[in-house]
Amino acid sequence: MRWPITRDYRATLPASTLVYVRGAGHSIATPQPELYLTLIRNFLADRPLPLPDYAADAPPR
């Protein structure tokens, strides 16, 4: 997904959390299944996520 579209999601859903997973591409479920499961489980259990919220206006590098 292109960065401007991602930023539009953040603007539309201001209480959302954007987590950047380096090297994930479009989906993290296949290349990084353990991280994916941890993110989903922690989100559903209302526990802290293992990666920080990415709140910058510029795309991640």
ABEGO torsion letter per residue (X at the ends): XBAAAAAAAAAABAABBBBBBBGAEABAAAABAAAAAAAAAAAAAGBBBABBBBABABBBX
